[in-house]
């Protein structure tokens, strides 16, 4: 140990070269001939060089030179290890005992850790990729899971985030690329995933619907993030050990200096920046997912229905739908002069909502009649994937959903058997828009329960065919005038805006492209529109679960995707097959005047619906757009049609 300008430096035993072949060492200690020859041959490979002013061999400086370390001539040198590259295969060149031997052992351990960690990351990324593919197939194409009540896009998003994060860990898994930010990001990602799982357990609605697969995906994702943090911590540990200053031997006591801060090359900084930017992007995505889950949890806590409003849809009691029946007065008498003492029941209105709404938004006109005591009973429900109802496995079709509804209705009938004491329980199916197809199918498959059907501006089965809507309806950006340029004045933009506004009813007809719907569901899983619904629009929880903002819920969009995928394959053929069973069903058709005015094809379809049955009672064209229930006069006309159908005398 020498002191130059007050700075302690560590000097290795001086090896003097006398004639290129003979060695002499400090204090007369010699080396064996074999060691001498090996050291000479490995001087270049171990980054040693000879000082020009002396015969002392000192380590070659590097960009990671420890602070305060100098050579005997005052120049900076890296004395931390014989080799500056911990991945070097020439570690066996170190033969000195003490600190140099410990340095060799650390490098050997790091090399094993590096190799094993890369194998582990390959396994983790491969398993995440396989699980992602299986979940994608199961959730959107062919279901082979037993419980998918909460199935949405969340599971595949978590697996995708995990896969990308650990791919970054694999690509940038090097001691020179350690970053404290990356370690912190892995911890935060794991914490956010854990918080998402906690949110699902906070309320009974989601807690009771969590499947084993759902839990496993969350736990697996947490594990993969913790694994990344552990590997970062281990890299940091080896960085400290490999970058600490060489020990001194004063008074026989080893003195280890504090670890230094590593310097990086430009290439290393670029790699670190790339990894951290990707991780920050994943963090932003997971934060959005967490905020959406938090909002959904709050909404469910405020609005979740009573347990009695849910009915199982299969014999195994796996999935449930939310169905609400108001049975104020089931019984009616046989009437004066009727010699038959058998009791009868007023038919129960069974409402089928449209494709982008639920009863909460589109059945107010029925609820109003019930509150005014104009009708005795009605039932409303949400189809699978809508509102509070559980998700449905893939693939799906109209008949499969009708089968689920039948099982739920049978349970309701059994529960109320004592109320109608053997009298037949009949339903009048009222279907709005897309729901008209479900009303037709339900009546065709349940002629013993169906007392008639009312189709309210109902879809025709041709609309289930791919790309039919785009050929049917005119482009709202095209002008319908006679082409006179005088009409294309400065108000042209306003005119086109008005036309587009008139065609906003097409949200139910909307996009029938499956992949566009899939992308909408994936994007809306991050909840931007849902967050804006309360921040800017001040909409409430029911609006997001059942109302106008439901169209941004990822469970709903998944269901719309499933409906679209099989619409022209399964549902269309099912509707055509069931038409023959409707020949004698009492039917009323209600159509929108505005829809017929815009498209004569729509009018032709409405006319064809009146010919489904030879027992059609009425075809009423009412004022208003497709959403007739929103227009005062149209709503009143619609209510009168229902009352006439039920043969109630109007007041």
Secondary structure by P-SEA (a helix, b strand, c coil): ccccccbbbbbcccccccccccccccccccccaaaaaaaaaaccccbbbbbcccccccccccccccccccccccccccccccccccccccccccccccaaaaaaaaaaaaaaaaaaaaaaaaaaaaaaaaaaaaaaaaacccccccccccccaaaaaaaaaaaaaaaaaaaacccccccaaaaaaaaaaaaaaaaaaaaaaccccccccccaaaaaaaaaaaaaaaaaaaaaaaaaaaaaaaacccccccccbbbbccccbbbbcaaaaaaaaaaaaaaaaaaaaaaaaaaaaaaaaaaaaaccccccccccccccccbbbbbbbbcccccccccccccccbbbbcbbbbbbbcccccccccaaaaaaaaaacccccbbbbbccccccbbbbcccccaaaaaaaaaaaaaaaaaaacccccccbbbbbbbbcccaaaaaaaaaaaccccccbbbbcccccccccccccccccccccccccccccccccccaaaaaaaaaaaaaccccccccccaaaaaaaaaaacccccccccccccccccccccccccccccaaaaaaaaaaaacccccaaaaaaaaccccccccbbbbbbaaaaaacaaaaaaaaaaaaccccccccccccccccccccaaaaaaaaaaaaaaaccccc
